[in-house]
Amino acid sequence: MNPLLSREIRERFRDGRAFVLVLVLSAGLSLFFAWLFRQSADANLAAGATSTATSKLTGHAIFSQLAWSQTLGWFLIAPALTSSAIAYERERGWFDSLLLSSLLPRQVVLGKWAAALLYAGLLYCVTLPFLALTFLLGGVSARQFCLILILHAACALCASAIGLAASAWSPRASTALRTAYGLIFCGFGASLFGAAAAGELPFRFPAVPGENFFFTWLGRTNPLLRAIEISGDLAFQRLGTCLGFLSFLTLFFLWVATYYARRPLEEAPSIEKRAAKKKAKSTKNQAVTKNEARQSHSEIPLVSRLHFANPILDREVRAKFRMRQPPLGVIISEIILGILVAFFYARTLYWAFFEPRYRILIWVGVCFTALIVSMMSAAVMGSNAFSREREGGTWEGVQLSLLSPGEILRGKIFASLITCALFSLPVWPLLLPCVTWNAGFTAGGSGIISPLSALSCVAIGAATVWSYTFVGLWFGRNAARTGRASGQTLGLLSAFLLFWPFLESRISPQIFALFHPFVAFSTTPKANLDTVWNIVVPYCALHGIFGLAMWFLLRAFLARELVPARKSTKNEANLTNSI
């Protein structure tokens, strides 16, 4: 047995988080299954179906929902299990010991991959009883069950390999997690675009050739669409293409992980980098070290010209837009991805200006995507605000500085808000042409986005980013690792957002819209004055008050933590002066 595999298994189950994840997954699926059963059974009984037909239709509906939701879930869970496998050991300086052992880099990568897959298999065993219950209800064949098992296994293998490759390439665990999710998000977006261009989705992009082999093949690689086909008992010819593509990606990313595991990073890990900087202060090579650091990073020209009086804010904003120069292979991949994104962006911009029938679709799609990305980014930036300082060893310097708790907190909070605002700049050219400016400020109707609807959407987005930043700050206030802080924050918010239908069935929709961003946002395309006063204004007020309350709590926490550290430093200085 691979000794690294044995160590990883023992280490994972010595931590209570492994059991907590199993508990959360089983509890969440139980709630989701109960809600699906209730909704499907009520709908079938209302349609006048017999008891036998109702049972079959309910079982098929539950199987369909579980099939595609678990397919998406494996692309969210599996990278989180492997993205810190190598990057975290590099941060702590432990990975060199593995490379100096008798294990080959290939054995190290396969050991960590197998350990993550064993735990993923345990998680999947938790979900099997819910799928098996659909057999008792009927409406699901053994062929469908076996095919969905094969698809889920291929998704878990591919997603875990992507996370492992990102971990081997990235210098930090948090960077690896963002890289893995970015690759998966781009892959899903490209395959959905190919399926839409090939006419395999309900909507079709105009001016795209119908018999285009590339778009057809690209659309068939999407596992979500294949899961929907399996649950619908449709033709399975496209499943082979998807499984073959997932197998190729698995082998490719395992090779990438092995390749980057055997070669050192261009920059030293954070612990070694701090030690090198301390030694460089007393040598003549300090200028050379700084020049090398500048050459290894690049900044956006617009951001490099921004200056703030608050030093924490100035440093945080620059750090969020400072990018490490990647290897040549990654640069080529980014160029190809950039060309695809530029084509999609230009095409969407053309539709926004010259195709009025697509404006409502563009508005809803772009705003909904921007809302998800913004609130998750704000939560992650908030959770990493203090944990990154502790992980990087710079928190003691902040504690001993002359900055007040309010200045430190303002720097952390407004850095997240400014970053989200700057990242939203490319979205505005797509949204502004969709607004009907000449129909009146509150005019609404089918296919019309009024200025009032646009302002309501912006207000809900700003209030959500404001409150979610404080949620991340609260969960990361005592965390020593960015990965743990980000995982706890995203886990809580994802559980709340994904299981909101179950909560909504127990709460009045008007009350639920006051604190759930998706429900509040769904009212903005046809917003009128009543909608603004009943939903938008209370939503923004509630999230604003929540943020202010968290502000005072975090400020009290910082004051309680900074005062003892500064008193001890002052006492040491007085003792030194007396001696």
FENWO-V125657 format. One record per residue. N is the residue number from 0. RES is the residue in one small letter. PHI is phi in whole degrees, 0 to 359 (* if undefined). PSI is psi in whole degrees, -180 to 180 (none if undefined). Layout:
n res phi psi
N RES PHI PSI
N RES PHI PSI
This chain:
n res phi psi
0 m * 140
1 n 299 121
2 p 298 -32
3 l 292 -36
4 l 297 -44
5 s 298 -41
6 r 293 -42
7 e 296 -40
8 i 294 -45
9 r 296 -42
10 e 293 -37
11 r 293 -41
12 f 272 -2
13 r 279 -16
14 d 265 135
15 g 291 -16
16 r 294 -30
17 a 298 -42
18 f 285 -33
19 v 294 -40
20 l 296 -40
21 v 298 -42
22 l 295 -45
23 v 295 -41
24 l 296 -45
25 s 294 -40
26 a 293 -42
27 g 295 -42
28 l 293 -33
29 s 297 -46
30 l 296 -43
31 f 296 -43
32 f 295 -43
33 a 297 -41
34 w 293 -42
35 l 298 -43
36 f 298 -42
37 r 293 -46
38 q 295 -44
39 s 292 -43
40 a 295 -43
41 d 296 -41
42 a 294 -41
43 n 289 -39
44 l 293 -37
45 a 293 -28
46 a 281 -5
47 g 87 21
48 a 283 154
49 t 288 171
50 s 296 -40
51 t 293 -45
52 a 295 -37
53 t 297 -41
54 s 297 -44
55 k 294 -44
56 l 295 -38
57 t 294 -44
58 g 298 -41
59 h 292 -40
60 a 294 -41
61 i 294 -42
62 f 298 -40
63 s 296 -45
64 q 294 -42
65 l 293 -32
66 a 296 -53
67 w 283 -33
68 s 291 -37
69 q 288 -32
70 t 299 -45
71 l 293 -36
72 g 296 -35
73 w 291 -30
74 f 284 -11
75 l 261 -35
76 i 274 -46
77 a 300 -44
78 p 297 -32
79 a 293 -26
80 l 282 -26
81 t 245 -12
82 s 292 -24
83 s 258 7
84 a 296 -45
85 i 256 -38
86 a 296 -39
87 y 293 -38
88 e 291 -31
89 r 290 -37
90 e 300 -39
91 r 272 -5
92 g 79 22
93 w 265 -19
94 f 290 -29
95 d 297 -32
96 s 295 -36
97 l 293 -39
98 l 291 -29
99 l 277 -8
100 s 281 -178
101 s 283 -6
102 l 283 138
103 l 283 155
104 p 304 -35
105 r 296 -40
106 q 292 -36
107 v 297 -47
108 v 295 -46
109 l 294 -34
110 g 296 -45
111 k 292 -37
112 w 294 -44
113 a 294 -38
114 a 297 -42
115 a 294 -38
116 l 292 -35
117 l 296 -42
118 y 291 -38
119 a 296 -37
120 g 297 -38
121 l 297 -43
122 l 297 -37
123 y 290 -33
124 c 298 -29
125 v 294 -33
126 t 276 -18
127 l 299 -40
128 p 302 -33
129 f 289 -38
130 l 291 -37
131 a 292 -28
132 l 296 -25
133 t 293 -25
134 f 292 -34
135 l 293 -34
136 l 280 -28
137 g 95 176
138 g 86 3
139 v 229 132
140 s 265 163
141 a 294 -31
142 r 295 -45
143 q 298 -42
144 f 297 -45
145 c 293 -41
146 l 294 -39
147 i 289 -31
148 l 295 -43
149 i 296 -42
150 l 295 -43
151 h 296 -39
152 a 296 -42
153 a 295 -38
154 c 295 -42
155 a 295 -41
156 l 297 -46
157 c 292 -47
158 a 295 -39
159 s 292 -35
160 a 293 -37
161 i 297 -45
162 g 297 -37
163 l 291 -39
164 a 295 -41
165 a 296 -35
166 s 292 -37
167 a 288 -29
168 w 274 -33
169 s 273 148
170 p 278 -16
171 r 228 151
172 a 293 -39
173 s 294 -38
174 t 295 -39
175 a 296 -41
176 l 295 -43
177 r 295 -39
178 t 296 -44
179 a 297 -47
180 y 293 -34
181 g 296 -43
182 l 297 -42
183 i 293 -42
184 f 297 -43
185 c 294 -38
186 g 296 -43
187 f 295 -42
188 g 297 -42
189 a 294 -42
190 s 291 -37
191 l 293 -38
192 f 296 -42
193 g 296 -40
194 a 294 -39
195 a 292 -40
196 a 293 -31
197 a 275 -1
198 g 81 21
199 e 265 4
200 l 243 164
201 p 301 -32
202 f 252 154
203 r 226 138
204 f 283 135
205 p 284 163
206 a 60 31
207 v 242 127
208 p 304 136
209 g 287 -37
210 e 261 58
211 n 259 116
212 f 294 -38
213 f 295 -47
214 f 295 -38
215 t 296 -46
216 w 294 -40
217 l 296 -39
218 g 292 -30
219 r 283 -9
220 t 274 -1
221 n 280 118
222 p 289 -27
223 l 296 -43
224 l 294 -35
225 r 291 -36
226 a 295 -38
227 i 294 -38
228 e 295 -42
229 i 296 -45
230 s 292 -27
231 g 272 2
232 d 56 41
233 l 270 -172
234 a 295 139
235 f 254 17
236 q 294 -30
237 r 281 -15
238 l 295 -36
239 g 298 -40
240 t 297 -43
241 c 295 -45
242 l 295 -39
243 g 296 -40
244 f 292 -41
245 l 295 -38
246 s 294 -41
247 f 297 -43
248 l 297 -37
249 t 299 -49
250 l 295 -38
251 f 294 -46
252 f 287 -27
253 l 294 -39
254 w 295 -41
255 v 298 -43
256 a 297 -42
257 t 293 -38
258 y 295 -46
259 y 280 -17
260 a 286 -30
261 r 272 -7
262 r 243 145
263 p 287 156
264 l 289 158
265 e 292 -27
266 e 244 150
267 a 288 154
268 p 301 165
269 s 299 -37
270 i 293 -46
271 e 292 -33
272 k 294 -40
273 r 294 -40
274 a 294 -39
275 a 293 -36
276 k 293 -37
277 k 295 -39
278 k 288 -31
279 a 287 -16
280 k 293 -29
281 s 260 12
282 t 240 172
283 k 273 -3
284 n 265 18
285 q 294 -40
286 a 295 -37
287 v 294 -40
288 t 298 -42
289 k 293 -40
290 n 296 -40
291 e 295 -37
292 a 295 -38
293 r 292 -38
294 q 291 -29
295 s 279 -8
296 h 231 156
297 s 224 148
298 e 238 150
299 i 289 131
300 p 304 -39
301 l 297 -40
302 v 285 -34
303 s 295 -18
304 r 269 -6
305 l 280 136
306 h 223 138
307 f 232 148
308 a 291 -33
309 n 285 118
310 p 294 -34
311 i 295 -44
312 l 296 -43
313 d 297 -43
314 r 291 -41
315 e 294 -43
316 v 295 -43
317 r 294 -39
318 a 294 -33
319 k 286 -20
320 f 250 10
321 r 269 123
322 m 245 137
323 r 281 135
324 q 290 118
325 p 279 171
326 p 293 173
327 l 297 -40
328 g 298 -40
329 v 291 -36
330 i 298 -43
331 i 296 -42
332 s 297 -40
333 e 293 -35
334 i 295 -45
335 i 298 -45
336 l 296 -39
337 g 297 -37
338 i 295 -43
339 l 296 -43
340 v 295 -40
341 a 296 -39
342 f 296 -47
343 f 296 -40
344 y 294 -46
345 a 296 -39
346 r 293 -42
347 t 295 -39
348 l 296 -38
349 y 295 -43
350 w 295 -37
351 a 296 -34
352 f 274 -40
353 f 241 -1
354 e 235 87
355 p 299 -27
356 r 291 -20
357 y 264 -1
358 r 293 -42
359 i 294 -38
360 l 293 -41
361 i 296 -43
362 w 299 -50
363 v 294 -45
364 g 295 -47
365 v 292 -44
366 c 294 -41
367 f 295 -42
368 t 295 -43
369 a 296 -35
370 l 295 -45
371 i 296 -48
372 v 296 -41
373 s 293 -46
374 m 288 -35
375 m 290 -39
376 s 295 -42
377 a 297 -40
378 a 295 -41
379 v 292 -43
380 m 296 -37
381 g 293 -42
382 s 291 -28
383 n 271 -4
384 a 298 -47
385 f 265 -36
386 s 294 -34
387 r 292 -35
388 e 296 -44
389 r 292 -40
390 e 292 -35
391 g 273 -4
392 g 77 18
393 t 257 -1
394 w 292 -34
395 e 296 -38
396 g 296 -38
397 v 293 -39
398 q 297 -39
399 l 271 2
400 s 283 175
401 l 271 6
402 l 284 141
403 s 280 163
404 p 302 -36
405 g 295 -40
406 e 293 -41
407 i 297 -45
408 l 293 -40
409 r 297 -40
410 g 298 -42
411 k 291 -42
412 i 288 -51
413 f 288 -20
414 a 296 -41
415 s 294 -43
416 l 294 -43
417 i 294 -38
418 t 297 -45
419 c 297 -38
420 a 294 -41
421 l 291 -39
422 f 290 -21
423 s 276 -6
424 l 300 -42
425 p 294 -14
426 v 279 -30
427 w 297 -40
428 p 299 -24
429 l 278 -29
430 l 269 -39
431 l 299 -40
432 p 293 -18
433 c 282 -15
434 v 278 133
435 t 271 99
436 w 277 -23
437 n 263 10
438 a 255 9
439 g 103 155
440 f 291 -37
441 t 250 10
442 a 293 137
443 g 222 176
444 g 155 -174
445 s 289 123
446 g 76 16
447 i 241 130
448 i 251 109
449 s 279 161
450 p 302 -33
451 l 296 -39
452 s 295 -39
453 a 295 -45
454 l 295 -37
455 s 296 -41
456 c 295 -43
457 v 296 -41
458 a 296 -42
459 i 294 -41
460 g 296 -43
461 a 294 -42
462 a 295 -37
463 t 293 -45
464 v 298 -40
465 w 300 -50
466 s 286 -37
467 y 289 -27
468 t 297 -41
469 f 291 -34
470 v 298 -45
471 g 296 -40
472 l 299 -38
473 w 292 -42
474 f 286 -25
475 g 261 10
476 r 291 -32
477 n 246 0
478 a 287 140
479 a 265 -12
480 r 231 138
481 t 292 -36
482 g 298 -42
483 r 293 -43
484 a 296 -44
485 s 294 -41
486 g 297 -43
487 q 296 -42
488 t 293 -50
489 l 294 -34
490 g 296 -45
491 l 294 -47
492 l 293 -39
493 s 295 -40
494 a 298 -40
495 f 292 -41
496 l 284 -37
497 l 281 -29
498 f 257 24
499 w 292 -28
500 p 299 -37
501 f 295 -39
502 l 290 -37
503 e 294 -30
504 s 293 -18
505 r 257 -13
506 i 237 149
507 s 299 136
508 p 302 -35
509 q 295 -39
510 i 287 -40
511 f 294 -32
512 a 291 -13
513 l 284 -22
514 f 230 -4
515 h 257 122
516 p 293 -35
517 f 293 -42
518 v 293 -42
519 a 294 -39
520 f 292 -33
521 s 296 -16
522 t 270 -9
523 t 283 -34
524 p 302 -33
525 k 244 39
526 a 288 140
527 n 233 -173
528 l 296 -37
529 d 295 -41
530 t 296 -39
531 v 296 -47
532 w 286 -29
533 n 269 -25
534 i 235 -54
535 v 293 -51
536 v 297 -47
537 p 298 -36
538 y 297 -49
539 c 295 -39
540 a 294 -42
541 l 296 -46
542 h 290 -34
543 g 294 -44
544 i 295 -39
545 f 299 -43
546 g 296 -41
547 l 295 -40
548 a 297 -42
549 m 293 -31
550 w 302 -50
551 f 293 -37
552 l 294 -44
553 l 292 -35
554 r 294 -40
555 a 295 -37
556 f 296 -44
557 l 294 -41
558 a 298 -40
559 r 292 -29
560 e 273 -30
561 l 279 -35
562 v 298 -48
563 p 298 -38
564 a 295 -41
565 r 287 -32
566 k 293 -42
567 s 295 -38
568 t 294 -39
569 k 294 -39
570 n 295 -39
571 e 295 -39
572 a 294 -41
573 n 295 -38
574 l 294 -39
575 t 294 -41
576 n 293 -37
577 s 292 -34
578 i 290 none
